[in-house]
């Protein structure tokens, strides 16, 4: 299985990217990456929004980069706690599939 970095292409972030912006990028995932060793895990943005709402700690307007500070568990590979979070799209997403997913979000 290829590493997650090869399966996902990061969305450019100027620091203003919010969690609710995932709808503008069809098929996007939140990519949690260990800053020390590079271990990665992808999450559905909807799941993160629901969890933040349960905790009354945010939702759609939460900055994507700020989510990494909420992760308190150590990396399973290097056992350190230094995370970064980014929004990423599948690398093999073609235009037809992107239009289909955009239609699902819209309706």
C-alpha positions in Angstrom: 0.0 0.0 0.0 1.4 3.4 -0.9 2.1 5.9 1.9 -0.7 8.5 2.5 1.4 11.3 1.2 1.3 9.6 -2.2 -2.4 9.0 -2.0 -3.3 12.6 -1.0 -2.3 16.0 -2.4 -2.3 18.8 0.2 -4.6 21.8 -0.4 -2.7 25.1 -0.4 -3.2 26.8 3.0 -2.3 30.4 3.8 -3.3 30.1 7.4 -6.9 31.1 6.7 -8.2 27.6 5.7 -11.2 26.6 7.9 -12.6 23.2 8.6 -15.8 24.1 6.8 -13.8 24.8 3.6 -13.6 21.1 3.0 -16.8 21.4 0.8 -14.9 23.4 -1.7 -12.4 20.6 -2.2 -14.4 17.4 -3.2 -13.2 14.2 -1.6 -10.9 16.0 0.9 -9.7 14.5 4.1 -8.0 15.9 7.2 -4.4 14.6 7.1 -2.8 14.3 10.6 0.9 14.1 10.3 3.6 13.6 12.9 6.1 16.4 12.5 8.9 14.3 13.8 8.7 11.0 11.8 6.1 11.6 9.1 3.5 9.1 10.2 0.1 10.0 8.8 -3.6 9.2 9.2 -6.5 10.6 7.2 -9.9 11.5 8.8 -13.2 12.6 7.3 -13.8 16.3 8.0 -17.4 15.7 8.8 -16.4 13.4 11.7 -14.0 16.1 13.1 -16.8 18.7 12.9 -19.2 16.5 14.7 -16.7 15.7 17.4 -15.8 19.3 18.0 -19.5 20.2 18.3 -20.0 17.4 20.8 -17.1 18.8 22.9 -18.5 22.4 22.3 -15.0 23.3 21.1 -15.6 24.5 17.6 -17.1 23.4 14.3 -17.1 24.7 10.7 -15.1 28.0 11.5 -12.3 26.2 13.3 -8.9 26.7 11.6 -7.5 23.4 10.2 -4.0 24.1 11.5 -5.4 24.6 15.1 -6.8 21.1 15.1 -3.3 19.6 15.5 -3.0 21.2 19.0 -6.0 19.2 20.1 -4.3 15.9 19.5 -2.8 14.7 22.8 -1.9 11.1 22.1 1.6 10.2 21.1 2.6 9.1 17.6 2.4 5.3 17.3 5.7 5.2 15.5 8.1 7.6 17.3 6.1 8.1 20.6 6.4 11.9 20.4 3.6 14.5 20.5 4.2 17.0 17.7 1.4 17.1 15.1 0.4 19.1 12.1 -2.9 19.0 10.4 -3.8 19.8 6.8 -6.6 19.4 4.3 -5.7 17.1 1.4 -7.5 15.7 -1.7 -7.0 12.3 -3.2 -4.1 12.4 -5.7 -6.0 10.2 -8.2 -9.2 12.4 -8.2 -10.3 13.0 -11.8 -12.6 15.8 -12.9 -15.7 13.6 -13.3 -15.4 12.2 -9.8 -14.8 15.8 -8.4 -18.0 17.0 -10.1 -20.0 14.0 -8.7 -18.7 14.7 -5.2 -19.4 18.4 -5.5 -23.0 17.6 -6.5 -23.4 15.4 -3.4 -22.2 18.3 -1.2 -24.5 20.7 -2.9 -27.7 18.6 -2.7 
